[in-house]
């Protein structure tokens, strides 16, 4: 049986050996079915571990899987596969049965999902850049491979990825072209969609890109050991951090030439700013050469509201274009190093010049050039300077400076001239903005037109302009009346002309209008001409000091003589004034202004007497002279003058103005008599008057301008009050354009002794700081313009602040104290503690306040001492009266500090225990003690003469009339509240003291705490 079993086992083993032999033969005879797959290397992976993991056996040998892997991954041959990196993709040979079994059986294992992971790995384009130029960069930067999109440009991409500076020999654009040499011919301007280019980018900017952008980018990884380049995804970059790549030498702002430890990093960035051409230029300096990323912040408020207007900036210069003239800006630069450490610069303030001067207008008013413009914008106070020149680009002189309002009147211009003006706006920091030159033509010169009737035309001439030939002239003519003028000649450049378009026996009226290149016009006088060519036709005009008559030569004859006749009344007879006059022009100087005259001319021709027409003229009225102005009751102006004599009706009109040479208004028309009372006046102003004389033909003469200064009214009070130990006075502003001086009169205590105190100019308020406490002050004011003064104002009174201390006072005090006595008997070497009941303290003291901050006092006091029973000792004498004398001084120092010295000489009590007697007793003993206090205090509340003092002090005790071996020491703490009123003060004091008295037999330590009330009265009231 046993043999049978052994045979069966032997047969089974032989069969198994045949099966194994067959498998080995089949493995060596038939080829293996392999399938290559991609595997992503994980952290801590080794090539041997990967082969064992997927049963890729045999591993070693000529036919081993290790040899096959190196054939499939030729870039690993140099290191024999010993150097692999996380994220690296390896091609693996895998047996079919292992693929079907091992991989499917380990789907839950994250490392076994090789196929699924391989599918997720993006298939990148091959990098064709100039990899030879890639060098090691600072750890803060990498290179990326970017797929070009539509409308992309390299310079725009560099700006987008903040790779600054872009331009220049060391700029990132030049480096990018080195890395992409195919783009050099077009300087990077020609790139195509889907084209791959290499760009430098900082890691920080890379991390801030959108997720879609990150997925579309590749990061170039430089393998230093293999000296080869690899392309990895952004996610692999995050996992491996194998990013020490970038390019050619970077700009100086990105270099990191040496490692700088945290201890040597700069602690401050020095910021400089300046402004030019409506821009602000910022640059900053680093003390150490370190790569920093910067944030540039600005604000219009130094303390807060800083905003970041540039982030992730790597240069050290920047220009801020988004600024506005007239504004104040604050700037700060904050840098971050590669460790994330923060560096702050100084905060710099800059004031931009005022905004441009706009809407400048120039108008002619009363022979002056009046300028107006829009106010410039600025956050500080502005003034304006006005400059003028006869040339556009040179020779400017300052006309007026420190103007505070945007208008100016140039009264120095001359007629028929041109000028160039500039306006400069200047702020408080002396920043200035200047306008462009403004060309301006002044007004034309006065034009005086004269006419002469010739044989068949009218000759017109006017005064010649000797300054410049800037004006041209338009000639207007009216027929039969003086209203419907028509232009008959335009743009005349000479100073004479002729009118040939006239008709016989007509009346013509002429006027001339001068105009300059700015179309400023000035009209001449009007001249009348009557035409008659065959008869003796007489015409008449008024000259400054004469009457001129002229006529046409009778029939053009030149050898004929004329007689000239004249009268001054329509009903009187003509009188001969000139006989046998040969000319046809005659001037009569024997005239009086304001009268009417009649003329005619006769001649003899062929024994016939030929008479001209009769002409008359009403001369301008005489000018009123010697006008007298006087003030009546300070509220009216009396105007007096002498009326002129004339044979023509004349009326007088009074005109009034508060501005010299302009804005005259009619005050009274056709005044009867020779005086007028003006009751509607503004006090405190200059009033200008003039009188016009007007005859019934409308001719007007004006007097000279006369002025009078009206005294100001008495000022009216607005405020008179106490402010912070000063008296503030304010009164209403007077309606006046003149400088006003206010005289302030003051009296102390009553109104009997009002005296001049001070005066101020052009201000309606005053602060009187020269006052003493607890005093009544009375004030009144006078206003003065030139030498004219107003009446006194009403009297106001103000009481000054309360004094810190009443000068001489008496103080009464009463309080309650509790004592605790610690008695040490030297003889028996024993201690005893005794407590008192409520013991009263009353005193009276005299205070002398030498100044606001120094006082002294002297007083007397009495303490009623009441000791409680002791459960241990029998006390025979529990009550005692302890009188004292005190003297002290007090100084108030700066910052509310107080120093006080006090000396109290008092009768004191101490107890000595008698322990050898039948019963324990306490024997009372009296002693005189000289206590010296030195206190330091502080005034915590100093408002409206309410004070809260806190004091601490040292006590030095000297017992008298006993033999003693030591002085006593102690300390004091107290709080005192005091209210100072006008004539008295109230006070409350809470205190605690501890002092020691040394005698021959006893060392007595007395603790006292209590409260005191005091009342202080002014000695003047007693």
KAWO-V515150 format. One record per helix or strand. SS is the DSSP state (2 for helix, 1 for strand). FROM is the first residue (numbers start at 1). TO is the last residue. If there is no record, write none. Layout:
ss->SS from->FROM to->TO
ss->SS from->FROM to->TO
This chain:
ss->2 from->2 to->29
ss->1 from->34 to->40
ss->2 from->47 to->53
ss->2 from->65 to->72
ss->2 from->74 to->76
ss->1 from->89 to->95
ss->2 from->96 to->105
ss->2 from->110 to->112
ss->2 from->114 to->120
ss->2 from->131 to->133
ss->1 from->141 to->147
ss->2 from->154 to->160
ss->2 from->172 to->179
ss->2 from->181 to->183
ss->1 from->196 to->202
ss->2 from->203 to->207
ss->2 from->211 to->216
ss->1 from->218 to->223
ss->1 from->228 to->233
ss->2 from->234 to->240
ss->2 from->262 to->264
ss->1 from->269 to->276
ss->1 from->279 to->285
ss->1 from->293 to->299
ss->1 from->307 to->313
ss->1 from->317 to->320
ss->1 from->328 to->336
ss->1 from->342 to->345
ss->1 from->348 to->351
ss->1 from->361 to->365
ss->1 from->368 to->372
ss->1 from->382 to->389
ss->1 from->397 to->403
ss->1 from->407 to->410
ss->1 from->418 to->427
ss->1 from->432 to->434
ss->1 from->438 to->441
ss->1 from->449 to->453
ss->1 from->458 to->462
ss->1 from->472 to->479
ss->1 from->486 to->492
ss->1 from->496 to->499
ss->1 from->507 to->515
ss->1 from->521 to->523
ss->1 from->527 to->530
ss->1 from->538 to->542
ss->1 from->547 to->551
ss->2 from->554 to->556
ss->1 from->562 to->567
ss->1 from->575 to->581
ss->1 from->585 to->588
ss->1 from->596 to->605
ss->1 from->608 to->611
ss->1 from->615 to->618
ss->1 from->628 to->632
ss->1 from->636 to->640
ss->1 from->650 to->657
ss->1 from->659 to->659
ss->1 from->662 to->662
ss->1 from->665 to->668
ss->1 from->675 to->678
ss->1 from->686 to->695
ss->1 from->700 to->702
ss->1 from->706 to->709
ss->1 from->717 to->723
ss->1 from->726 to->731
ss->1 from->741 to->748
ss->1 from->755 to->761
ss->1 from->765 to->768
ss->1 from->776 to->785
ss->1 from->788 to->789
ss->1 from->796 to->799
ss->1 from->808 to->825
ss->1 from->830 to->836
ss->1 from->839 to->849
ss->1 from->854 to->867
ss->1 from->874 to->875
ss->1 from->879 to->892
ss->2 from->894 to->896
ss->1 from->897 to->914
ss->1 from->921 to->943
ss->1 from->946 to->960
ss->1 from->968 to->980
ss->1 from->984 to->998
ss->1 from->1002 to->1018
ss->2 from->1019 to->1021
